[in-house]
Amino acid sequence: MRSLSLRALFGQIVPDGQGGGTVEGTIPASEIEWYAMQLLPVGADALVQSPPELIAAIRRQTQAIAGLYPEPRDSPSRDGSPL
């Protein structure tokens, strides 16, 4: 499923012989945020190496998501309510 997402965005995936592969493509500067959003469902199965603007956009979006989920407290609440 994830490879289908990458293929839809960039075309052919060139296998690396180790179960992974490489995709290359051109991303218009005006579409960086959109591509970052499209790559989020691929998760840790993809490593973006360039352009730096796409890497920065992915970092911003993942940090925004992480910010929605505060770190859990070390001990449960005394009244038994959810933390």
PyMOL commands that set and color helices and strands:
alter all, ss='L'
color gray80, all
select helices_A, chain A and resi 2-10+29-45+52-67
alter helices_A, ss='H'
color red, helices_A
select strands_A, chain A and resi 14-15+21-22
alter strands_A, ss='S'
color yellow, strands_A
deselect
rebuild
show_as cartoon
